[in-house]
Amino acid sequence: MRDEISVQYVGFECKASVRQYVFCVREAPNEPREFILSIANEAFIFHRARYQDAPDICSLKLRRELAIYGNHPPKAQFVISEEELANYRDIHAKKRGRVTHHRKRFQRPTAYRRAS
């Protein structure tokens, strides 16, 4: 894989059954190439993916495909599988589990509490 590659997230589009995430890959001296990665809408509805994680999920998939095919995958559209979503959730759930501080429940100062 060459070092001069740049992967840029362009945006997304909502379709009837999927959300499509668009990326632009630039590699000198070649022309930029567009890749579209799709995640089924039901993955968001049933909490198998979070909207804020979707660009990262797609970027990781695209980077894997670029690495496998020497920056030139045979196709420009990919679908994120349920297995890939589960792997992403597992990896990131473990990372979130390392948080050492927890949010404390707000409690009014004693002077502001109502007398019972």
Biopython code that builds the backbone (N, CA, C, O; Angstrom):
import numpy as np
from Bio.PDB.StructureBuilder import StructureBuilder

atoms = [
    (1, "MET", "N", (0.845, -1.177, 0.000)),
    (1, "MET", "CA", (0.000, 0.000, 0.000)),
    (1, "MET", "C", (0.889, 1.238, 0.000)),
    (1, "MET", "O", (1.882, 1.303, 0.725)),
    (2, "ARG", "N", (0.527, 2.203, -0.807)),
    (2, "ARG", "CA", (1.332, 3.423, -0.922)),
    (2, "ARG", "C", (0.964, 4.403, 0.183)),
    (2, "ARG", "O", (-0.159, 4.399, 0.686)),
    (3, "ASP", "N", (1.921, 5.238, 0.549)),
    (3, "ASP", "CA", (1.719, 6.190, 1.630)),
    (3, "ASP", "C", (0.928, 7.427, 1.214)),
    (3, "ASP", "O", (0.366, 8.100, 2.078)),
    (4, "GLU", "N", (0.864, 7.749, -0.075)),
    (4, "GLU", "CA", (0.266, 9.000, -0.527)),
    (4, "GLU", "C", (-1.254, 8.935, -0.658)),
    (4, "GLU", "O", (-1.818, 9.690, -1.450)),
    (5, "ILE", "N", (-1.917, 8.094, 0.060)),
    (5, "ILE", "CA", (-3.365, 7.955, -0.070)),
    (5, "ILE", "C", (-4.086, 8.816, 0.975)),
    (5, "ILE", "O", (-3.643, 8.950, 2.115)),
    (6, "SER", "N", (-5.194, 9.385, 0.549)),
    (6, "SER", "CA", (-6.013, 10.210, 1.436)),
    (6, "SER", "C", (-7.460, 9.744, 1.316)),
    (6, "SER", "O", (-8.007, 9.663, 0.216)),
    (7, "VAL", "N", (-8.077, 9.438, 2.465)),
    (7, "VAL", "CA", (-9.480, 9.029, 2.494)),
    (7, "VAL", "C", (-10.255, 10.138, 3.179)),
    (7, "VAL", "O", (-9.974, 10.493, 4.324)),
    (8, "GLN", "N", (-11.237, 10.685, 2.468)),
    (8, "GLN", "CA", (-12.012, 11.811, 2.993)),
    (8, "GLN", "C", (-13.501, 11.466, 3.011)),
    (8, "GLN", "O", (-14.064, 11.028, 2.008)),
    (9, "TYR", "N", (-14.124, 11.671, 4.170)),
    (9, "TYR", "CA", (-15.574, 11.482, 4.297)),
    (9, "TYR", "C", (-16.251, 12.684, 3.652)),
    (9, "TYR", "O", (-15.946, 13.829, 3.986)),
    (10, "VAL", "N", (-17.174, 12.420, 2.725)),
    (10, "VAL", "CA", (-17.848, 13.489, 1.995)),
    (10, "VAL", "C", (-19.226, 13.786, 2.588)),
    (10, "VAL", "O", (-19.612, 14.950, 2.699)),
    (11, "GLY", "N", (-19.963, 12.753, 2.967)),
    (11, "GLY", "CA", (-21.294, 12.951, 3.526)),
    (11, "GLY", "C", (-22.130, 11.695, 3.376)),
    (11, "GLY", "O", (-21.625, 10.638, 2.998)),
    (12, "PHE", "N", (-23.425, 11.822, 3.678)),
    (12, "PHE", "CA", (-24.306, 10.667, 3.576)),
    (12, "PHE", "C", (-25.620, 11.070, 2.928)),
    (12, "PHE", "O", (-25.963, 12.248, 2.830)),
    (13, "GLU", "N", (-26.341, 10.047, 2.491)),
    (13, "GLU", "CA", (-27.657, 10.253, 1.898)),
    (13, "GLU", "C", (-28.582, 9.167, 2.422)),
    (13, "GLU", "O", (-28.225, 7.989, 2.451)),
    (14, "CYS", "N", (-29.779, 9.578, 2.837)),
    (14, "CYS", "CA", (-30.782, 8.622, 3.319)),
    (14, "CYS", "C", (-31.585, 8.096, 2.137)),
    (14, "CYS", "O", (-32.124, 8.871, 1.347)),
    (15, "LYS", "N", (-31.656, 6.801, 2.025)),
    (15, "LYS", "CA", (-32.468, 6.141, 1.006)),
    (15, "LYS", "C", (-33.604, 5.403, 1.722)),
    (15, "LYS", "O", (-33.692, 5.435, 2.949)),
    (16, "ALA", "N", (-34.456, 4.750, 0.966)),
    (16, "ALA", "CA", (-35.609, 4.057, 1.553)),
    (16, "ALA", "C", (-35.203, 2.980, 2.553)),
    (16, "ALA", "O", (-35.822, 2.857, 3.609)),
    (17, "SER", "N", (-34.172, 2.201, 2.236)),
    (17, "SER", "CA", (-33.816, 1.088, 3.121)),
    (17, "SER", "C", (-32.393, 1.164, 3.673)),
    (17, "SER", "O", (-32.013, 0.349, 4.512)),
    (18, "VAL", "N", (-31.609, 2.131, 3.212)),
    (18, "VAL", "CA", (-30.215, 2.244, 3.671)),
    (18, "VAL", "C", (-29.812, 3.704, 3.828)),
    (18, "VAL", "O", (-30.464, 4.613, 3.313)),
    (19, "ARG", "N", (-28.721, 3.897, 4.553)),
    (19, "ARG", "CA", (-28.025, 5.185, 4.559)),
    (19, "ARG", "C", (-26.724, 4.945, 3.828)),
    (19, "ARG", "O", (-25.979, 4.020, 4.153)),
    (20, "GLN", "N", (-26.450, 5.778, 2.842)),
    (20, "GLN", "CA", (-25.240, 5.636, 2.048)),
    (20, "GLN", "C", (-24.223, 6.690, 2.466)),
    (20, "GLN", "O", (-24.531, 7.880, 2.528)),
    (21, "TYR", "N", (-23.010, 6.235, 2.752)),
    (21, "TYR", "CA", (-21.925, 7.104, 3.181)),
    (21, "TYR", "C", (-20.911, 7.200, 2.042)),
    (21, "TYR", "O", (-20.451, 6.185, 1.521)),
    (22, "VAL", "N", (-20.572, 8.425, 1.667)),
    (22, "VAL", "CA", (-19.719, 8.665, 0.513)),
    (22, "VAL", "C", (-18.324, 9.093, 0.980)),
    (22, "VAL", "O", (-18.174, 9.943, 1.858)),
    (23, "PHE", "N", (-17.317, 8.481, 0.368)),
    (23, "PHE", "CA", (-15.921, 8.789, 0.659)),
    (23, "PHE", "C", (-15.192, 9.073, -0.652)),
    (23, "PHE", "O", (-15.503, 8.493, -1.691)),
    (24, "CYS", "N", (-14.229, 9.964, -0.581)),
    (24, "CYS", "CA", (-13.379, 10.278, -1.728)),
    (24, "CYS", "C", (-11.964, 9.812, -1.376)),
    (24, "CYS", "O", (-11.420, 10.173, -0.332)),
    (25, "VAL", "N", (-11.385, 9.012, -2.255)),
    (25, "VAL", "CA", (-10.022, 8.508, -2.042)),
    (25, "VAL", "C", (-9.115, 9.153, -3.080)),
    (25, "VAL", "O", (-9.353, 9.067, -4.285)),
    (26, "ARG", "N", (-8.077, 9.796, -2.583)),
    (26, "ARG", "CA", (-7.102, 10.449, -3.458)),
    (26, "ARG", "C", (-5.760, 9.755, -3.301)),
    (26, "ARG", "O", (-5.289, 9.488, -2.196)),
    (27, "GLU", "N", (-5.169, 9.478, -4.449)),
    (27, "GLU", "CA", (-3.855, 8.841, -4.463)),
    (27, "GLU", "C", (-3.073, 9.447, -5.625)),
    (27, "GLU", "O", (-3.453, 9.291, -6.785)),
    (28, "ALA", "N", (-1.986, 10.135, -5.312)),
    (28, "ALA", "CA", (-1.180, 10.773, -6.365)),
    (28, "ALA", "C", (-0.570, 9.690, -7.242)),
    (28, "ALA", "O", (-0.150, 8.666, -6.703)),
    (29, "PRO", "N", (-0.498, 9.844, -8.498)),
    (29, "PRO", "CA", (-0.964, 10.915, -9.364)),
    (29, "PRO", "C", (-2.355, 10.629, -9.949)),
    (29, "PRO", "O", (-2.769, 11.320, -10.880)),
    (30, "ASN", "N", (-3.080, 9.641, -9.437)),
    (30, "ASN", "CA", (-4.373, 9.228, -9.989)),
    (30, "ASN", "C", (-5.482, 10.233, -9.673)),
    (30, "ASN", "O", (-5.364, 11.050, -8.759)),
    (31, "GLU", "N", (-6.547, 10.150, -10.443)),
    (31, "GLU", "CA", (-7.731, 10.968, -10.198)),
    (31, "GLU", "C", (-8.428, 10.482, -8.928)),
    (31, "GLU", "O", (-8.342, 9.300, -8.594)),
    (32, "PRO", "N", (-9.120, 11.384, -8.212)),
    (32, "PRO", "CA", (-9.870, 10.961, -7.030)),
    (32, "PRO", "C", (-10.953, 9.945, -7.411)),
    (32, "PRO", "O", (-11.540, 10.013, -8.491)),
    (33, "ARG", "N", (-11.199, 9.010, -6.503)),
    (33, "ARG", "CA", (-12.226, 7.986, -6.718)),
    (33, "ARG", "C", (-13.269, 8.087, -5.623)),
    (33, "ARG", "O", (-12.943, 8.395, -4.476)),
    (34, "GLU", "N", (-14.514, 7.830, -5.969)),
    (34, "GLU", "CA", (-15.610, 7.901, -5.003)),
    (34, "GLU", "C", (-16.030, 6.487, -4.632)),
    (34, "GLU", "O", (-16.162, 5.614, -5.490)),
    (35, "PHE", "N", (-16.241, 6.280, -3.327)),
    (35, "PHE", "CA", (-16.713, 5.003, -2.818)),
    (35, "PHE", "C", (-17.976, 5.251, -2.004)),
    (35, "PHE", "O", (-18.083, 6.244, -1.285)),
    (36, "ILE", "N", (-18.929, 4.335, -2.129)),
    (36, "ILE", "CA", (-20.188, 4.434, -1.397)),
    (36, "ILE", "C", (-20.332, 3.193, -0.539)),
    (36, "ILE", "O", (-20.248, 2.067, -1.029)),
    (37, "LEU", "N", (-20.550, 3.414, 0.756)),
    (37, "LEU", "CA", (-20.743, 2.317, 1.687)),
    (37, "LEU", "C", (-22.128, 2.458, 2.303)),
    (37, "LEU", "O", (-22.535, 3.558, 2.677)),
    (38, "SER", "N", (-22.852, 1.351, 2.409)),
    (38, "SER", "CA", (-24.244, 1.388, 2.870)),
    (38, "SER", "C", (-24.425, 0.623, 4.169)),
    (38, "SER", "O", (-23.820, -0.425, 4.394)),
    (39, "ILE", "N", (-25.280, 1.185, 5.017)),
    (39, "ILE", "CA", (-25.710, 0.518, 6.247)),
    (39, "ILE", "C", (-27.234, 0.501, 6.216)),
    (39, "ILE", "O", (-27.867, 1.528, 5.976)),
    (40, "ALA", "N", (-27.817, -0.668, 6.461)),
    (40, "ALA", "CA", (-29.272, -0.808, 6.446)),
    (40, "ALA", "C", (-29.898, 0.076, 7.524)),
    (40, "ALA", "O", (-29.384, 0.162, 8.639)),
    (41, "ASN", "N", (-31.000, 0.726, 7.188)),
    (41, "ASN", "CA", (-31.699, 1.579, 8.159)),
    (41, "ASN", "C", (-32.110, 0.806, 9.403)),
    (41, "ASN", "O", (-32.105, 1.358, 10.503)),
    (42, "GLU", "N", (-32.465, -0.459, 9.243)),
    (42, "GLU", "CA", (-32.896, -1.240, 10.400)),
    (42, "GLU", "C", (-31.775, -1.415, 11.430)),
    (42, "GLU", "O", (-32.052, -1.627, 12.611)),
    (43, "ALA", "N", (-30.523, -1.329, 10.997)),
    (43, "ALA", "CA", (-29.413, -1.416, 11.953)),
    (43, "ALA", "C", (-29.463, -0.256, 12.940)),
    (43, "ALA", "O", (-29.112, -0.417, 14.109)),
    (44, "PHE", "N", (-29.895, 0.905, 12.478)),
    (44, "PHE", "CA", (-30.031, 2.069, 13.363)),
    (44, "PHE", "C", (-31.300, 1.960, 14.209)),
    (44, "PHE", "O", (-31.291, 2.257, 15.403)),
    (45, "ILE", "N", (-32.371, 1.537, 13.582)),
    (45, "ILE", "CA", (-33.660, 1.430, 14.278)),
    (45, "ILE", "C", (-33.565, 0.456, 15.442)),
    (45, "ILE", "O", (-34.097, 0.719, 16.520)),
    (46, "PHE", "N", (-32.887, -0.676, 15.225)),
    (46, "PHE", "CA", (-32.782, -1.708, 16.255)),
    (46, "PHE", "C", (-31.490, -1.602, 17.067)),
    (46, "PHE", "O", (-31.090, -2.559, 17.729)),
    (47, "HIS", "N", (-30.842, -0.440, 17.015)),
    (47, "HIS", "CA", (-29.674, -0.110, 17.850)),
    (47, "HIS", "C", (-28.485, -1.038, 17.649)),
    (47, "HIS", "O", (-27.737, -1.304, 18.589)),
    (48, "ARG", "N", (-28.307, -1.531, 16.428)),
    (48, "ARG", "CA", (-27.103, -2.304, 16.112)),
    (48, "ARG", "C", (-25.997, -1.385, 15.624)),
    (48, "ARG", "O", (-24.837, -1.786, 15.531)),
    (49, "ALA", "N", (-26.366, -0.147, 15.312)),
    (49, "ALA", "CA", (-25.388, 0.876, 14.926)),
    (49, "ALA", "C", (-25.904, 2.223, 15.407)),
    (49, "ALA", "O", (-27.112, 2.454, 15.470)),
    (50, "ARG", "N", (-24.976, 3.106, 15.744)),
    (50, "ARG", "CA", (-25.350, 4.459, 16.147)),
    (50, "ARG", "C", (-25.027, 5.400, 15.001)),
    (50, "ARG", "O", (-24.022, 5.236, 14.308)),
    (51, "TYR", "N", (-25.890, 6.387, 14.809)),
    (51, "TYR", "CA", (-25.690, 7.335, 13.711)),
    (51, "TYR", "C", (-24.308, 7.979, 13.774)),
    (51, "TYR", "O", (-23.650, 8.145, 12.747)),
    (52, "GLN", "N", (-23.868, 8.340, 14.976)),
    (52, "GLN", "CA", (-22.587, 9.031, 15.108)),
    (52, "GLN", "C", (-21.393, 8.110, 14.843)),
    (52, "GLN", "O", (-20.290, 8.591, 14.585)),
    (53, "ASP", "N", (-21.604, 6.788, 14.904)),
    (53, "ASP", "CA", (-20.514, 5.845, 14.638)),
    (53, "ASP", "C", (-20.434, 5.431, 13.169)),
    (53, "ASP", "O", (-19.411, 4.904, 12.733)),
    (54, "ALA", "N", (-21.486, 5.662, 12.412)),
    (54, "ALA", "CA", (-21.567, 5.144, 11.045)),
    (54, "ALA", "C", (-20.406, 5.590, 10.142)),
    (54, "ALA", "O", (-19.853, 4.747, 9.437)),
    (55, "PRO", "N", (-20.012, 6.864, 10.128)),
    (55, "PRO", "CA", (-18.876, 7.225, 9.270)),
    (55, "PRO", "C", (-17.590, 6.469, 9.644)),
    (55, "PRO", "O", (-16.815, 6.088, 8.766)),
    (56, "ASP", "N", (-17.370, 6.256, 10.935)),
    (56, "ASP", "CA", (-16.184, 5.523, 11.379)),
    (56, "ASP", "C", (-16.266, 4.062, 10.956)),
    (56, "ASP", "O", (-15.277, 3.492, 10.495)),
    (57, "ILE", "N", (-17.438, 3.454, 11.110)),
    (57, "ILE", "CA", (-17.643, 2.063, 10.691)),
    (57, "ILE", "C", (-17.337, 1.919, 9.201)),
    (57, "ILE", "O", (-16.634, 0.997, 8.789)),
    (58, "CYS", "N", (-17.868, 2.833, 8.405)),
    (58, "CYS", "CA", (-17.648, 2.787, 6.953)),
    (58, "CYS", "C", (-16.195, 3.061, 6.584)),
    (58, "CYS", "O", (-15.650, 2.416, 5.689)),
    (59, "SER", "N", (-15.579, 3.997, 7.256)),
    (59, "SER", "CA", (-14.177, 4.316, 6.992)),
    (59, "SER", "C", (-13.283, 3.112, 7.260)),
    (59, "SER", "O", (-12.376, 2.825, 6.479)),
    (60, "LEU", "N", (-13.534, 2.414, 8.350)),
    (60, "LEU", "CA", (-12.742, 1.226, 8.674)),
    (60, "LEU", "C", (-12.901, 0.153, 7.602)),
    (60, "LEU", "O", (-11.921, -0.468, 7.189)),
    (61, "LYS", "N", (-14.133, -0.062, 7.153)),
    (61, "LYS", "CA", (-14.385, -1.047, 6.085)),
    (61, "LYS", "C", (-13.654, -0.638, 4.803)),
    (61, "LYS", "O", (-12.994, -1.468, 4.177)),
    (62, "LEU", "N", (-13.766, 0.623, 4.412)),
    (62, "LEU", "CA", (-13.107, 1.093, 3.199)),
    (62, "LEU", "C", (-11.595, 0.942, 3.298)),
    (62, "LEU", "O", (-10.956, 0.504, 2.341)),
    (63, "ARG", "N", (-11.022, 1.293, 4.425)),
    (63, "ARG", "CA", (-9.571, 1.176, 4.600)),
    (63, "ARG", "C", (-9.117, -0.289, 4.534)),
    (63, "ARG", "O", (-8.043, -0.582, 4.009)),
    (64, "ARG", "N", (-9.936, -1.206, 5.067)),
    (64, "ARG", "CA", (-9.614, -2.641, 4.955)),
    (64, "ARG", "C", (-9.611, -3.065, 3.485)),
    (64, "ARG", "O", (-8.702, -3.764, 3.037)),
    (65, "GLU", "N", (-10.629, -2.639, 2.739)),
    (65, "GLU", "CA", (-10.717, -3.000, 1.320)),
    (65, "GLU", "C", (-9.546, -2.410, 0.538)),
    (65, "GLU", "O", (-8.978, -3.071, -0.331)),
    (66, "LEU", "N", (-9.190, -1.177, 0.845)),
    (66, "LEU", "CA", (-8.049, -0.555, 0.172)),
    (66, "LEU", "C", (-6.757, -1.321, 0.467)),
    (66, "LEU", "O", (-5.934, -1.524, -0.425)),
    (67, "ALA", "N", (-6.587, -1.740, 1.706)),
    (67, "ALA", "CA", (-5.382, -2.479, 2.091)),
    (67, "ALA", "C", (-5.323, -3.840, 1.402)),
    (67, "ALA", "O", (-4.261, -4.260, 0.942)),
    (68, "ILE", "N", (-6.453, -4.524, 1.331)),
    (68, "ILE", "CA", (-6.499, -5.853, 0.712)),
    (68, "ILE", "C", (-6.157, -5.778, -0.771)),
    (68, "ILE", "O", (-5.438, -6.631, -1.292)),
    (69, "TYR", "N", (-6.670, -4.765, -1.443)),
    (69, "TYR", "CA", (-6.516, -4.672, -2.894)),
    (69, "TYR", "C", (-5.476, -3.629, -3.342)),
    (69, "TYR", "O", (-5.558, -3.115, -4.458)),
    (70, "GLY", "N", (-4.528, -3.327, -2.502)),
    (70, "GLY", "CA", (-3.457, -2.404, -2.896)),
    (70, "GLY", "C", (-3.981, -1.056, -3.358)),
    (70, "GLY", "O", (-3.499, -0.498, -4.343)),
    (71, "ASN", "N", (-4.967, -0.537, -2.645)),
    (71, "ASN", "CA", (-5.603, 0.767, -2.915)),
    (71, "ASN", "C", (-6.504, 0.780, -4.146)),
    (71, "ASN", "O", (-6.977, 1.841, -4.551)),
    (72, "HIS", "N", (-6.745, -0.378, -4.740)),
    (72, "HIS", "CA", (-7.589, -0.423, -5.945)),
    (72, "HIS", "C", (-8.608, -1.558, -5.858)),
    (72, "HIS", "O", (-8.488, -2.547, -6.581)),
    (73, "PRO", "N", (-9.613, -1.429, -4.980)),
    (73, "PRO", "CA", (-10.642, -2.468, -4.885)),
    (73, "PRO", "C", (-11.378, -2.618, -6.216)),
    (73, "PRO", "O", (-11.530, -1.643, -6.952)),
    (74, "PRO", "N", (-11.838, -3.839, -6.532)),
    (74, "PRO", "CA", (-12.506, -4.073, -7.810)),
    (74, "PRO", "C", (-13.880, -3.427, -7.914)),
    (74, "PRO", "O", (-14.434, -3.346, -9.010)),
    (75, "LYS", "N", (-14.440, -2.968, -6.805)),
    (75, "LYS", "CA", (-15.743, -2.308, -6.850)),
    (75, "LYS", "C", (-15.711, -1.032, -6.011)),
    (75, "LYS", "O", (-14.810, -0.824, -5.199)),
    (76, "ALA", "N", (-16.714, -0.186, -6.229)),
    (76, "ALA", "CA", (-16.747, 1.112, -5.549)),
    (76, "ALA", "C", (-17.897, 1.224, -4.561)),
    (76, "ALA", "O", (-18.072, 2.266, -3.929)),
    (77, "GLN", "N", (-18.686, 0.157, -4.419)),
    (77, "GLN", "CA", (-19.794, 0.166, -3.459)),
    (77, "GLN", "C", (-19.686, -1.049, -2.556)),
    (77, "GLN", "O", (-19.401, -2.160, -3.003)),
    (78, "PHE", "N", (-19.922, -0.809, -1.270)),
    (78, "PHE", "CA", (-19.845, -1.865, -0.277)),
    (78, "PHE", "C", (-21.033, -1.776, 0.661)),
    (78, "PHE", "O", (-21.582, -0.699, 0.897)),
    (79, "VAL", "N", (-21.420, -2.931, 1.194)),
    (79, "VAL", "CA", (-22.488, -3.002, 2.191)),
    (79, "VAL", "C", (-21.858, -3.459, 3.495)),
    (79, "VAL", "O", (-21.116, -4.441, 3.524)),
    (80, "ILE", "N", (-22.155, -2.748, 4.568)),
    (80, "ILE", "CA", (-21.654, -3.131, 5.894)),
    (80, "ILE", "C", (-22.515, -4.283, 6.397)),
    (80, "ILE", "O", (-23.739, -4.167, 6.464)),
    (81, "SER", "N", (-21.878, -5.386, 6.746)),
    (81, "SER", "CA", (-22.604, -6.582, 7.186)),
    (81, "SER", "C", (-22.959, -6.515, 8.672)),
    (81, "SER", "O", (-22.407, -5.712, 9.425)),
    (82, "GLU", "N", (-23.883, -7.369, 9.067)),
    (82, "GLU", "CA", (-24.251, -7.476, 10.487)),
    (82, "GLU", "C", (-23.040, -7.893, 11.322)),
    (82, "GLU", "O", (-22.866, -7.435, 12.451)),
    (83, "GLU", "N", (-22.218, -8.755, 10.760)),
    (83, "GLU", "CA", (-21.012, -9.207, 11.468)),
    (83, "GLU", "C", (-20.053, -8.044, 11.705)),
    (83, "GLU", "O", (-19.469, -7.930, 12.783)),
    (84, "GLU", "N", (-19.888, -7.187, 10.707)),
    (84, "GLU", "CA", (-19.009, -6.024, 10.861)),
    (84, "GLU", "C", (-19.558, -5.052, 11.907)),
    (84, "GLU", "O", (-18.797, -4.468, 12.678)),
    (85, "LEU", "N", (-20.872, -4.884, 11.928)),
    (85, "LEU", "CA", (-21.489, -4.022, 12.950)),
    (85, "LEU", "C", (-21.269, -4.604, 14.342)),
    (85, "LEU", "O", (-20.943, -3.874, 15.278)),
    (86, "ALA", "N", (-21.448, -5.917, 14.480)),
    (86, "ALA", "CA", (-21.258, -6.580, 15.781)),
    (86, "ALA", "C", (-19.803, -6.457, 16.234)),
    (86, "ALA", "O", (-19.542, -6.192, 17.408)),
    (87, "ASN", "N", (-18.855, -6.646, 15.314)),
    (87, "ASN", "CA", (-17.431, -6.513, 15.666)),
    (87, "ASN", "C", (-17.123, -5.095, 16.141)),
    (87, "ASN", "O", (-16.407, -4.908, 17.124)),
    (88, "TYR", "N", (-17.659, -4.106, 15.446)),
    (88, "TYR", "CA", (-17.427, -2.710, 15.836)),
    (88, "TYR", "C", (-17.994, -2.458, 17.235)),
    (88, "TYR", "O", (-17.333, -1.850, 18.077)),
    (89, "ARG", "N", (-19.217, -2.925, 17.478)),
    (89, "ARG", "CA", (-19.843, -2.732, 18.803)),
    (89, "ARG", "C", (-19.020, -3.394, 19.896)),
    (89, "ARG", "O", (-18.797, -2.801, 20.951)),
    (90, "ASP", "N", (-18.564, -4.624, 19.652)),
    (90, "ASP", "CA", (-17.781, -5.351, 20.658)),
    (90, "ASP", "C", (-16.484, -4.627, 20.992)),
    (90, "ASP", "O", (-16.146, -4.462, 22.164)),
    (91, "ILE", "N", (-15.771, -4.205, 19.985)),
    (91, "ILE", "CA", (-14.496, -3.519, 20.196)),
    (91, "ILE", "C", (-14.701, -2.212, 20.950)),
    (91, "ILE", "O", (-13.951, -1.905, 21.877)),
    (92, "HIS", "N", (-15.712, -1.441, 20.558)),
    (92, "HIS", "CA", (-15.919, -0.140, 21.178)),
    (92, "HIS", "C", (-16.607, -0.228, 22.531)),
    (92, "HIS", "O", (-16.458, 0.679, 23.350)),
    (93, "ALA", "N", (-17.350, -1.286, 22.786)),
    (93, "ALA", "CA", (-17.938, -1.480, 24.115)),
    (93, "ALA", "C", (-16.837, -1.757, 25.128)),
    (93, "ALA", "O", (-16.906, -1.299, 26.268)),
    (94, "LYS", "N", (-15.824, -2.503, 24.713)),
    (94, "LYS", "CA", (-14.690, -2.785, 25.594)),
    (94, "LYS", "C", (-13.939, -1.506, 25.917)),
    (94, "LYS", "O", (-13.516, -1.302, 27.055)),
    (95, "LYS", "N", (-13.769, -0.639, 24.919)),
    (95, "LYS", "CA", (-13.075, 0.625, 25.147)),
    (95, "LYS", "C", (-13.875, 1.520, 26.086)),
    (95, "LYS", "O", (-13.302, 2.166, 26.963)),
    (96, "ARG", "N", (-15.194, 1.563, 25.909)),
    (96, "ARG", "CA", (-16.033, 2.392, 26.787)),
    (96, "ARG", "C", (-16.033, 1.848, 28.206)),
    (96, "ARG", "O", (-16.207, 2.610, 29.157)),
    (97, "GLY", "N", (-15.840, 0.541, 28.366)),
    (97, "GLY", "CA", (-15.829, -0.068, 29.684)),
    (97, "GLY", "C", (-14.635, 0.332, 30.515)),
    (97, "GLY", "O", (-14.622, 0.085, 31.721)),
    (98, "ARG", "N", (-13.629, 0.942, 29.910)),
    (98, "ARG", "CA", (-12.411, 1.332, 30.620)),
    (98, "ARG", "C", (-12.537, 2.675, 31.337)),
    (98, "ARG", "O", (-11.603, 3.102, 32.016)),
    (99, "VAL", "N", (-13.654, 3.329, 31.197)),
    (99, "VAL", "CA", (-13.829, 4.639, 31.820)),
    (99, "VAL", "C", (-13.772, 4.461, 33.338)),
    (99, "VAL", "O", (-14.445, 3.596, 33.898)),
    (100, "THR", "N", (-12.972, 5.279, 33.983)),
    (100, "THR", "CA", (-12.774, 5.120, 35.427)),
    (100, "THR", "C", (-13.645, 6.056, 36.248)),
    (100, "THR", "O", (-13.776, 5.867, 37.457)),
    (101, "HIS", "N", (-14.240, 7.054, 35.622)),
    (101, "HIS", "CA", (-15.099, 7.959, 36.366)),
    (101, "HIS", "C", (-16.530, 7.813, 35.857)),
    (101, "HIS", "O", (-16.758, 7.522, 34.683)),
    (102, "HIS", "N", (-17.475, 8.017, 36.746)),
    (102, "HIS", "CA", (-18.881, 7.914, 36.376)),
    (102, "HIS", "C", (-19.565, 9.220, 36.710)),
    (102, "HIS", "O", (-19.176, 9.919, 37.646)),
    (103, "ARG", "N", (-20.557, 9.534, 35.960)),
    (103, "ARG", "CA", (-21.320, 10.747, 36.192)),
    (103, "ARG", "C", (-22.153, 10.577, 37.464)),
    (103, "ARG", "O", (-22.879, 9.595, 37.619)),
    (104, "LYS", "N", (-22.038, 11.530, 38.349)),
    (104, "LYS", "CA", (-22.816, 11.471, 39.587)),
    (104, "LYS", "C", (-24.170, 12.132, 39.376)),
    (104, "LYS", "O", (-24.304, 13.078, 38.599)),
    (105, "ARG", "N", (-25.142, 11.630, 40.061)),
    (105, "ARG", "CA", (-26.481, 12.187, 39.991)),
    (105, "ARG", "C", (-26.476, 13.553, 40.663)),
    (105, "ARG", "O", (-25.921, 13.723, 41.749)),
    (106, "PHE", "N", (-27.099, 14.522, 40.006)),
    (106, "PHE", "CA", (-27.151, 15.868, 40.561)),
    (106, "PHE", "C", (-28.000, 15.874, 41.819)),
    (106, "PHE", "O", (-29.077, 15.280, 41.861)),
    (107, "GLN", "N", (-27.509, 16.542, 42.829)),
    (107, "GLN", "CA", (-28.263, 16.683, 44.073)),
    (107, "GLN", "C", (-28.165, 18.138, 44.500)),
    (107, "GLN", "O", (-27.076, 18.705, 44.585)),
    (108, "ARG", "N", (-29.314, 18.729, 44.763)),
    (108, "ARG", "CA", (-29.336, 20.135, 45.161)),
    (108, "ARG", "C", (-28.592, 20.311, 46.497)),
    (108, "ARG", "O", (-28.618, 19.437, 47.363)),
    (109, "PRO", "N", (-27.941, 21.448, 46.628)),
    (109, "PRO", "CA", (-27.320, 21.732, 47.926)),
    (109, "PRO", "C", (-28.389, 21.756, 49.030)),
    (109, "PRO", "O", (-29.550, 22.063, 48.760)),
    (110, "THR", "N", (-28.009, 21.441, 50.236)),
    (110, "THR", "CA", (-28.938, 21.340, 51.361)),
    (110, "THR", "C", (-29.750, 22.623, 51.542)),
    (110, "THR", "O", (-30.937, 22.549, 51.860)),
    (111, "ALA", "N", (-29.160, 23.766, 51.353)),
    (111, "ALA", "CA", (-29.848, 25.033, 51.569)),
    (111, "ALA", "C", (-31.013, 25.230, 50.608)),
    (111, "ALA", "O", (-31.928, 25.996, 50.909)),
    (112, "TYR", "N", (-31.003, 24.562, 49.467)),
    (112, "TYR", "CA", (-32.042, 24.755, 48.464)),
    (112, "TYR", "C", (-33.109, 23.668, 48.477)),
    (112, "TYR", "O", (-34.067, 23.747, 47.708)),
    (113, "ARG", "N", (-32.974, 22.678, 49.313)),
    (113, "ARG", "CA", (-33.964, 21.597, 49.370)),
    (113, "ARG", "C", (-35.214, 22.089, 50.098)),
    (113, "ARG", "O", (-35.153, 22.899, 51.024)),
    (114, "ARG", "N", (-36.329, 21.572, 49.645)),
    (114, "ARG", "CA", (-37.591, 21.908, 50.318)),
    (114, "ARG", "C", (-37.675, 21.206, 51.665)),
    (114, "ARG", "O", (-37.199, 20.085, 51.845)),
    (115, "ALA", "N", (-38.272, 21.881, 52.563)),
    (115, "ALA", "CA", (-38.510, 21.262, 53.869)),
    (115, "ALA", "C", (-39.688, 20.322, 53.734)),
    (115, "ALA", "O", (-40.696, 20.679, 53.125)),
    (116, "SER", "N", (-39.579, 19.123, 54.294)),
    (116, "SER", "CA", (-40.673, 18.141, 54.179)),
    (116, "SER", "C", (-41.587, 18.214, 55.372)),
    (116, "SER", "O", (-42.561, 17.465, 55.450)),
]
sb = StructureBuilder()
sb.init_structure("model")
sb.init_model(0)
sb.init_chain("A")
sb.init_seg("    ")
for serial, (resi, resn, name, xyz) in enumerate(atoms, 1):
    if name == "N":
        sb.init_residue(resn, " ", resi, " ")
    sb.init_atom(name, np.array(xyz, "f"), 0.0, 1.0, " ", f" {name:<3s}", serial, name[0])
structure = sb.get_structure()
